[in-house]
Amino acid sequence: MLLSTFVDILQDWLPAFAQQRSGRRAITQAMGALLALGRRTLSRALWALGQQNQDWSAHYRLLARSPWKAEALFQPILNRALPLCPGPYVVVAIDDTHIHKSGRKILSAFYQRDPLSPKFRFNLMWGLRFLHLTLLVPLYRSYPDAGPRSLPIRFLEVPALKRPGKKASAEQQTAFLEAAKQNNLSTHSVAALKGVRAAVDCAGIPDRCWLAVGDASFCNRTLFRAVLERVQLLTRTRKDIRLCHRGPDAGRAFYAAQKFTPEQIRQDDSIPWQTASVFHGGQFRVVRYKLVADVYWQTGACRRRLRLLVVAPTPYDSGKGKRKYYRDPAYLLTTDCDGQPEPLLQGYFDRWQIEVNHREQKDTLGVGQAQVRNPRAVSRQPALVVAAYSALLLAGLLVYGPYRTNDFPPLPKWRRKAIRPSCLDLLTVLRREITDQTTSPSPLPIAVDWKKLGLAAAA
């Protein structure tokens, strides 16, 4: 059953808490956050489990006062999901995401650029910023027509520092600039990558190399100059970035005087196109690319040796009998100078799964809708829900595999060709199994019998 496997994963959260009752209370919140309907506030999560008439203050104190770390909730997912990741790399996608907020008393909220605003005029939004890391499971290595899955393994808040006012002294302005250099998205990304590397070692796989895949916002000097042990970077870069080769051995200059850009490499006919088989869009497809080894990014990575991958535009049909159109090319920089290019390209194509996680977390689960304003609760509550969401996805893979089975409800007409169970499908099965475990005549509120699920009732 999906429910028993899901609860078994959540039970591994208990060692992360100082008291067993705090762990059981966290599991209660996680279960209620998934089962609730409508706006996903903390009170509705308790109401979904039939605890609307009980004292709710302890659940808020769990987020604001109890000594526990959100990173420990993702360790059970890593322990169970890493055996599902064969191949030369353990691929991890990294990206930042934004959550809209309306409360003005949330200290870490700030005005930031709205990612959904048009390119010709950006808009501002008031909200929170989180750093999201997911484990990419290459299911196509075991199943011929199954796409990859993304399991979240970190969800860290990355707030911006408050800029001092106009009347601040010069010393305060200087201190702010120095603090901003040490507390930004890039520095937090380096710390998160080191933390996940240590978590992978704790999972019993210290020898596996780890590939971190990110978009162009992570192609900067902070990440490419950082010393990350057994971690390789692969990021998308701009087409006009200035690269070069090593200078002549007879000269004293380390960098060659002649510079080039990725766009010039794409247009250079002397560099041949190569082909690779990459799983994308439900099947393996042939992708053309160019590879330039031993390149240097003087203003970014300094003397660190890099490789440049230029992916050719992919043609697609706009309609029957019409001409083919092409998407934009992709320019990739990687610190891995010895591995084969095919796994690197596959990791870049699999990175899109983190965007699927963003959509399901916000639209289906309502991450960030809880009305909390304590500084610790603001970062903990979304991480708790994301960890429960990751455990649900992992339980679905362990029970049903990558395909839909007869246990899932029938699909609507516009989605009958789907073979992959969505988060909403898993929630439907979970609600049905919990309803079968209880004696409540109505599905909501669900009076969960925690003794039947292997857990004592939360205090």
Backbone torsions as a table, in degrees:
resi	resn	phi	psi	omega
1	MET	NA	147.2	177.6
2	LEU	-65.7	-37.8	-177.2
3	LEU	-64.2	-45.3	-178.4
4	SER	-66.0	-40.2	178.0
5	THR	-67.0	-40.1	179.0
6	PHE	-64.1	-44.5	178.7
7	VAL	-66.7	-34.1	178.5
8	ASP	-63.7	-36.6	176.8
9	ILE	-70.0	-41.2	-179.4
10	LEU	-67.6	-27.4	178.8
11	GLN	-64.7	-24.4	176.6
12	ASP	-72.9	-3.6	173.2
13	TRP	-75.1	-22.4	-171.2
14	LEU	-57.5	-40.0	178.8
15	PRO	-65.9	-14.3	-179.7
16	ALA	-77.7	-9.1	-176.4
17	PHE	-112.4	151.9	-178.5
18	ALA	-70.6	-29.8	-179.2
19	GLN	-127.0	148.3	-180.0
20	GLN	-65.9	-34.6	-179.6
21	ARG	-68.8	-30.9	175.5
22	SER	-67.7	-39.3	177.0
23	GLY	-65.1	-41.5	178.1
24	ARG	-65.9	-36.3	178.0
25	ARG	-66.9	-37.5	176.8
26	ALA	-65.2	-39.5	177.0
27	ILE	-64.8	-37.2	177.2
28	THR	-62.4	-45.5	178.0
29	GLN	-62.1	-41.7	-179.7
30	ALA	-63.3	-43.8	179.2
31	MET	-65.8	-41.8	-179.8
32	GLY	-68.5	-34.5	178.5
33	ALA	-64.8	-31.4	178.4
34	LEU	-80.4	-34.2	-174.1
35	LEU	-87.3	-17.1	-175.5
36	ALA	-65.9	156.0	177.1
37	LEU	-116.7	152.9	179.4
38	GLY	78.8	-146.3	-179.0
39	ARG	-69.7	128.6	-172.4
40	ARG	-88.7	69.7	172.1
41	THR	-87.1	169.2	-178.5
42	LEU	-69.1	-35.1	179.0
43	SER	-66.7	-38.1	177.4
44	ARG	-69.7	-31.7	176.0
45	ALA	-63.7	-38.8	176.9
46	LEU	-72.3	-35.9	179.1
47	TRP	-65.9	-33.7	179.7
48	ALA	-64.3	-23.6	179.0
49	LEU	-100.1	10.3	178.4
50	GLY	76.7	21.0	-178.9
51	GLN	-109.0	27.4	-177.5
52	GLN	-70.8	-19.4	-180.0
53	ASN	-98.7	6.9	178.4
54	GLN	-100.8	168.0	-179.6
55	ASP	-68.3	126.4	-177.2
56	TRP	-99.9	-6.6	-174.2
57	SER	-65.6	-30.8	-178.9
58	ALA	-66.5	-30.3	179.0
59	HIS	-70.5	-33.1	175.5
60	TYR	-73.6	-35.7	176.9
61	ARG	-67.9	-29.6	176.3
62	LEU	-59.6	-39.3	-179.0
63	LEU	-80.7	-28.1	-172.5
64	ALA	-99.4	-27.9	-171.4
65	ARG	-124.3	-34.0	-173.5
66	SER	-62.1	135.4	-177.9
67	PRO	-81.8	96.5	174.6
68	TRP	-151.2	157.7	-178.7
69	LYS	-112.0	135.9	-178.3
70	ALA	-67.5	-27.3	-179.1
71	GLU	-63.9	-28.7	-178.4
72	ALA	-69.9	-19.9	179.8
73	LEU	-72.6	-19.7	-179.1
74	PHE	-92.0	-9.0	-178.8
75	GLN	-64.0	-40.9	175.6
76	PRO	-60.7	-31.4	176.9
77	ILE	-67.3	-42.6	178.1
78	LEU	-63.3	-43.4	-177.4
79	ASN	-60.6	-35.7	-177.7
80	ARG	-91.0	-26.2	-173.5
81	ALA	-91.3	-24.3	-178.1
82	LEU	-62.0	-36.3	174.9
83	PRO	-63.1	-16.3	178.2
84	LEU	-86.9	4.8	-174.4
85	CYS	-116.4	76.5	174.9
86	PRO	-76.6	171.1	179.1
87	GLY	116.4	175.6	-177.5
88	PRO	-73.0	-19.7	-176.6
89	TYR	-129.4	153.6	162.3
90	VAL	-97.8	106.4	-171.2
91	VAL	-90.5	129.4	179.0
92	VAL	-126.9	128.0	176.7
93	ALA	-93.4	142.7	-178.7
94	ILE	-130.5	136.0	-179.1
95	ASP	-162.9	161.3	174.9
96	ASP	-107.6	150.7	-179.9
97	THR	-138.2	156.4	-174.8
98	HIS	-120.9	143.3	-179.9
99	ILE	-124.2	124.4	179.0
100	HIS	-70.4	137.8	174.5
101	LYS	-134.0	155.0	178.4
102	SER	-116.6	-18.1	-178.3
103	GLY	-72.4	133.0	-179.9
104	ARG	-90.1	-4.0	-179.9
105	LYS	-100.9	10.8	175.0
106	ILE	-86.4	112.8	-170.2
107	LEU	-65.9	-31.8	-175.7
108	SER	-89.4	-3.0	177.7
109	ALA	-77.0	147.4	-179.3
110	PHE	-156.6	163.8	177.0
111	TYR	-77.0	132.9	-178.7
112	GLN	-146.9	167.5	-178.0
113	ARG	-71.5	132.9	178.0
114	ASP	-76.8	118.3	-178.8
115	PRO	-66.1	-17.1	179.5
116	LEU	-91.3	2.1	179.4
117	SER	-75.1	153.9	-179.9
118	PRO	-68.5	159.9	-176.4
119	LYS	-69.6	-31.0	-176.2
120	PHE	-80.1	-12.9	176.9
121	ARG	-157.5	106.0	-177.8
122	PHE	-83.0	147.8	179.2
123	ASN	-110.7	161.8	178.5
124	LEU	-106.3	149.2	178.2
125	MET	-134.7	148.5	176.3
126	TRP	-100.2	118.6	-177.4
127	GLY	-177.5	-161.9	-177.5
128	LEU	-111.5	156.3	177.3
129	ARG	-122.5	131.9	-178.8
130	PHE	-125.7	147.0	173.4
131	LEU	-98.4	123.8	-172.2
132	HIS	-116.3	125.2	175.5
133	LEU	-121.7	133.1	-178.3
134	THR	-131.1	149.3	175.6
135	LEU	-92.7	123.8	-179.1
136	LEU	-91.7	116.7	-178.7
137	VAL	-96.2	113.6	-178.0
138	PRO	-81.5	79.9	-177.9
139	LEU	-67.2	-21.8	-179.0
140	TYR	-68.4	-13.0	176.1
141	ARG	-75.2	-22.4	178.6
142	SER	-110.0	-26.6	180.0
143	TYR	-124.0	129.3	-170.6
144	PRO	-66.5	-32.3	-174.8
145	ASP	-117.9	20.5	179.8
146	ALA	-100.0	130.8	179.1
147	GLY	-79.5	169.4	179.1
148	PRO	-72.6	160.0	176.1
149	ARG	-124.2	151.9	-178.3
150	SER	-118.9	122.2	-180.0
151	LEU	-113.2	116.6	179.8
152	PRO	-61.6	137.1	178.1
153	ILE	-126.9	-6.5	173.6
154	ARG	-153.8	143.2	174.8
155	PHE	-147.6	92.3	-170.2
156	LEU	-112.8	135.7	175.8
157	GLU	-76.8	134.1	179.0
158	VAL	-125.0	84.1	-179.6
159	PRO	-78.3	159.1	175.5
160	ALA	-92.1	146.1	178.7
161	LEU	-70.6	142.8	178.3
162	LYS	-74.9	124.3	179.5
163	ARG	-73.6	136.9	178.7
164	PRO	-65.6	156.7	-177.1
165	GLY	-71.9	-179.5	-177.7
166	LYS	-67.8	-26.9	-178.6
167	LYS	-89.2	7.8	179.7
168	ALA	-68.9	149.2	-179.8
169	SER	-76.6	170.3	179.3
170	ALA	-65.2	-34.6	178.0
171	GLU	-65.5	-38.9	178.2
172	GLN	-67.5	-37.9	176.6
173	GLN	-64.7	-42.0	178.7
174	THR	-66.0	-40.7	178.4
175	ALA	-64.1	-36.7	178.1
176	PHE	-64.9	-43.3	180.0
177	LEU	-63.7	-38.9	178.4
178	GLU	-69.3	-38.6	178.7
179	ALA	-69.1	-33.8	179.3
180	ALA	-65.8	-30.2	177.8
181	LYS	-68.8	-27.2	-177.9
182	GLN	-97.9	-9.5	-178.3
183	ASN	-133.4	80.1	175.8
184	ASN	-140.3	-178.3	-176.1
185	LEU	-63.6	-36.8	-177.7
186	SER	-70.4	-43.7	179.3
187	THR	-66.8	-37.8	175.5
188	HIS	-66.7	-31.8	177.9
189	SER	-66.8	-41.0	177.9
190	VAL	-62.5	-44.8	178.6
191	ALA	-64.0	-37.7	179.0
192	ALA	-67.6	-39.4	178.4
193	LEU	-64.6	-38.5	176.7
194	LYS	-67.3	-37.7	179.1
195	GLY	-66.8	-40.0	179.0
196	VAL	-70.3	-34.1	176.1
197	ARG	-61.3	-41.9	176.6
198	ALA	-66.9	-35.3	178.2
199	ALA	-67.6	-36.9	176.5
200	VAL	-65.1	-37.8	177.1
201	ASP	-64.7	-38.8	178.2
202	CYS	-67.0	-24.3	178.5
203	ALA	-76.6	-4.0	175.6
204	GLY	94.7	16.6	178.4
205	ILE	-127.5	69.2	-177.6
206	PRO	-77.6	-17.6	-174.3
207	ASP	-89.4	-14.3	-178.1
208	ARG	-73.3	134.9	174.7
209	CYS	-78.9	148.0	-173.0
210	TRP	-119.3	131.6	-178.4
211	LEU	-113.5	117.2	178.2
212	ALA	-99.0	120.8	-175.6
213	VAL	-111.8	128.0	-179.3
214	GLY	-140.5	172.1	178.4
215	ASP	-88.0	-167.3	-173.1
216	ALA	-67.7	-22.2	179.9
217	SER	-67.6	-17.4	178.5
218	PHE	-99.8	6.8	176.0
219	CYS	-94.4	83.3	-177.8
220	ASN	-146.1	172.7	-174.9
221	ARG	-69.6	-27.5	-178.5
222	THR	-65.0	-43.4	-179.6
223	LEU	-78.9	-40.2	-175.4
224	PHE	-77.9	-15.1	174.4
225	ARG	-98.3	-7.3	-179.3
226	ALA	-73.8	147.0	178.0
227	VAL	-92.6	103.5	-179.4
228	LEU	-114.9	111.6	-176.3
229	GLU	-74.4	127.0	178.3
230	ARG	58.1	33.2	177.5
231	VAL	-132.0	124.5	176.0
232	GLN	-108.4	146.0	-178.6
233	LEU	-105.7	144.4	173.0
234	LEU	-142.6	110.8	-176.9
235	THR	-131.3	153.7	172.9
236	ARG	-79.2	144.0	-177.0
237	THR	-128.3	171.0	179.1
238	ARG	-74.8	158.7	179.6
239	LYS	-80.2	-14.5	-178.1
240	ASP	-109.5	16.2	177.4
241	ILE	-67.4	142.8	-175.4
242	ARG	-95.1	116.4	179.1
243	LEU	-118.1	168.7	178.8
244	CYS	-157.5	171.9	174.1
245	HIS	-101.5	179.7	177.2
246	ARG	-71.5	143.4	178.8
247	GLY	-67.9	167.1	179.2
248	PRO	-63.0	146.4	-177.1
249	ASP	-63.7	-31.9	-177.4
250	ALA	-74.1	-22.2	-177.4
251	GLY	-88.4	169.2	179.7
252	ARG	-90.3	-18.6	-178.2
253	ALA	-74.8	136.1	178.7
254	PHE	-78.9	-39.1	-178.0
255	TYR	-97.3	143.5	175.9
256	ALA	-70.6	149.5	-178.8
257	ALA	-71.0	-30.5	-178.2
258	GLN	-80.8	122.9	178.4
259	LYS	-106.2	156.0	178.5
260	PHE	-145.8	163.3	179.8
261	THR	-117.6	158.8	175.8
262	PRO	-59.4	-32.7	178.6
263	GLU	-67.0	-35.0	176.1
264	GLN	-68.3	-34.1	176.2
265	ILE	-65.9	-39.5	179.8
266	ARG	-65.3	-36.5	-178.6
267	GLN	-87.1	-5.3	-179.0
268	ASP	-80.5	113.8	-178.3
269	ASP	-76.0	-15.4	179.3
270	SER	-73.5	-19.2	177.5
271	ILE	-94.6	115.9	-173.7
272	PRO	-74.7	153.0	173.2
273	TRP	-81.5	139.2	175.2
274	GLN	-113.1	164.5	-178.3
275	THR	-122.0	148.7	177.3
276	ALA	-144.8	148.5	177.4
277	SER	-93.8	118.3	-175.2
278	VAL	-127.9	135.6	176.1
279	PHE	-79.5	121.3	-179.2
280	HIS	-159.8	133.8	178.3
281	GLY	68.6	34.5	174.9
282	GLY	90.0	-1.7	179.6
283	GLN	-160.0	167.4	176.8
284	PHE	-79.0	132.0	-178.3
285	ARG	-128.4	156.0	178.8
286	VAL	-89.7	125.3	-178.6
287	VAL	-117.9	135.2	176.5
288	ARG	-94.9	140.9	-178.5
289	TYR	-153.0	160.5	172.4
290	LYS	-118.8	142.9	-177.3
291	LEU	-123.7	126.2	176.0
292	VAL	-123.2	115.6	-176.9
293	ALA	-94.9	161.7	174.5
294	ASP	55.7	56.1	175.0
295	VAL	-107.5	158.4	-178.0
296	TYR	-130.5	139.5	176.3
297	TRP	-109.5	97.7	-168.6
298	GLN	-63.3	-42.6	-177.5
299	THR	-87.2	-8.5	-177.9
300	GLY	-112.3	-71.3	-176.7
301	ALA	-91.5	-1.2	-179.4
302	CYS	58.2	-123.7	-174.2
303	ARG	-93.0	16.8	177.1
304	ARG	-81.6	129.3	-176.9
305	ARG	-74.9	134.1	-177.0
306	LEU	-129.4	171.9	172.2
307	ARG	-129.8	143.3	179.9
308	LEU	-110.3	130.0	176.0
309	LEU	-119.2	125.5	178.1
310	VAL	-113.3	115.3	-177.9
311	VAL	-96.8	127.7	-178.2
312	ALA	-69.7	153.0	176.8
313	PRO	-60.2	143.0	-178.2
314	THR	-95.8	123.3	178.3
315	PRO	-75.5	150.4	176.5
316	TYR	-148.2	151.0	-178.5
317	ASP	-84.0	133.4	176.2
318	SER	-91.4	-6.3	179.6
319	GLY	161.2	162.4	-178.2
320	LYS	-66.8	127.1	179.0
321	GLY	82.5	1.6	-179.9
322	LYS	-102.3	167.1	-178.3
323	ARG	-70.9	160.8	178.5
324	LYS	-87.6	144.4	177.0
325	TYR	-112.2	164.7	-175.8
326	TYR	-128.8	139.5	173.7
327	ARG	-82.6	173.9	-177.5
328	ASP	-72.8	149.8	174.7
329	PRO	-71.8	166.7	179.6
330	ALA	-122.9	139.0	179.5
331	TYR	-120.4	121.3	-172.9
332	LEU	-120.5	137.8	172.6
333	LEU	-115.6	135.9	-179.4
334	THR	-138.3	148.5	175.6
335	THR	-87.6	-7.3	178.7
336	ASP	-83.6	108.3	-177.2
337	CYS	-104.4	2.6	-175.8
338	ASP	-120.1	-23.2	-176.1
339	GLY	-77.4	169.2	177.5
340	GLN	-72.7	147.3	-178.2
341	PRO	-73.2	-25.1	-177.0
342	GLU	-61.2	-46.6	176.9
343	PRO	-63.8	-31.0	177.7
344	LEU	-67.5	-44.2	177.4
345	LEU	-64.5	-38.6	179.1
346	GLN	-64.4	-39.9	176.9
347	GLY	-62.5	-36.8	178.0
348	TYR	-67.5	-40.7	178.4
349	PHE	-69.1	-31.8	179.2
350	ASP	-75.2	-15.5	-176.6
351	ARG	-61.5	-23.6	-178.5
352	TRP	-60.9	-20.7	-178.5
353	GLN	-63.5	-24.0	178.1
354	ILE	-68.4	-28.5	175.6
355	GLU	-68.8	-33.0	174.6
356	VAL	-64.0	-39.7	176.2
357	ASN	-62.1	-41.6	178.6
358	HIS	-59.1	-43.5	-178.6
359	ARG	-66.2	-45.3	-178.2
360	GLU	-68.7	-36.8	179.9
361	GLN	-65.5	-39.2	-176.4
362	LYS	-86.9	-45.1	-175.4
363	ASP	-80.8	-45.8	-175.5
364	THR	-84.2	-42.3	-174.4
365	LEU	-101.8	-14.3	178.5
366	GLY	63.8	43.7	179.0
367	VAL	-63.3	131.3	179.7
368	GLY	94.7	0.3	-179.5
369	GLN	-87.6	-8.5	178.9
370	ALA	-66.8	138.9	-176.3
371	GLN	-92.3	80.0	176.6
372	VAL	-126.4	148.8	-179.8
373	ARG	-136.1	-2.6	172.5
374	ASN	-63.1	135.9	-176.2
375	PRO	-55.2	-36.2	179.3
376	ARG	-76.7	-37.6	-179.1
377	ALA	-70.4	-31.1	-179.0
378	VAL	-61.9	-37.5	179.7
379	SER	-89.1	-28.4	-175.7
380	ARG	-78.0	-42.5	-173.0
381	GLN	-62.5	-46.9	175.5
382	PRO	-62.3	-36.8	178.9
383	ALA	-65.6	-35.8	177.5
384	LEU	-64.0	-42.6	180.0
385	VAL	-68.3	-40.4	179.4
386	VAL	-65.6	-38.0	176.6
387	ALA	-64.3	-39.6	176.3
388	ALA	-66.0	-39.1	176.7
389	TYR	-62.5	-42.1	177.9
390	SER	-65.3	-39.4	177.5
391	ALA	-64.6	-35.8	178.0
392	LEU	-66.9	-43.0	177.7
393	LEU	-62.9	-41.7	179.0
394	LEU	-65.7	-41.4	177.4
395	ALA	-62.1	-37.8	176.5
396	GLY	-63.7	-38.2	177.2
397	LEU	-67.4	-40.7	-177.6
398	LEU	-70.6	-31.2	-176.1
399	VAL	-90.4	-48.9	-171.8
400	TYR	-106.7	-12.9	-174.7
401	GLY	78.3	-160.3	-176.5
402	PRO	-85.3	-1.1	-172.8
403	TYR	-114.2	160.3	171.9
404	ARG	-77.7	141.4	178.3
405	THR	-119.0	-176.1	179.1
406	ASN	-71.2	-10.8	177.5
407	ASP	-71.7	-21.2	-179.1
408	PHE	-84.8	153.2	178.7
409	PRO	-67.8	156.2	179.2
410	PRO	-64.1	147.8	-176.9
411	LEU	-83.2	152.5	173.3
412	PRO	-69.8	170.8	-173.4
413	LYS	-62.1	-36.9	-176.3
414	TRP	-79.3	0.2	-176.9
415	ARG	-136.2	25.4	-173.6
416	ARG	-74.8	-15.3	179.7
417	LYS	-89.5	-0.4	-178.5
418	ALA	-73.1	133.4	177.0
419	ILE	-110.9	-7.1	-176.8
420	ARG	-103.1	126.0	177.9
421	PRO	-71.9	131.3	179.9
422	SER	-86.8	175.3	176.7
423	CYS	-63.1	-38.1	178.8
424	LEU	-66.2	-35.0	175.4
425	ASP	-63.2	-43.7	179.3
426	LEU	-65.2	-37.9	177.3
427	LEU	-65.1	-37.1	178.4
428	THR	-63.8	-43.5	178.0
429	VAL	-66.4	-39.6	-179.7
430	LEU	-64.3	-42.7	178.1
431	ARG	-63.6	-39.4	-179.4
432	ARG	-66.7	-41.9	-179.2
433	GLU	-68.3	-37.4	177.6
434	ILE	-67.5	-38.5	177.7
435	THR	-63.0	-38.1	177.8
436	ASP	-67.7	-24.7	-179.4
437	GLN	-81.6	-12.6	-174.8
438	THR	-111.6	172.6	178.2
439	THR	-107.3	6.6	-179.2
440	SER	-70.0	130.9	-178.6
441	PRO	-69.9	-25.2	-179.5
442	SER	-109.7	147.5	-176.3
443	PRO	-66.6	-28.9	179.2
444	LEU	-138.3	136.8	-3.1
445	PRO	-72.1	146.6	-176.1
446	ILE	-94.1	114.4	175.8
447	ALA	-84.5	90.6	-172.6
448	VAL	-73.7	132.2	173.8
449	ASP	-92.2	96.3	-174.2
450	TRP	-69.7	-21.7	178.5
451	LYS	-66.8	-36.2	177.7
452	LYS	-69.8	-25.2	-179.9
453	LEU	-89.5	1.4	179.1
454	GLY	89.3	11.2	179.9
455	LEU	-126.7	143.2	173.3
456	ALA	-73.5	155.0	-179.6
457	ALA	-63.7	136.2	-180.0
458	ALA	-68.4	140.9	-178.0
459	ALA	-71.9	NA	NA
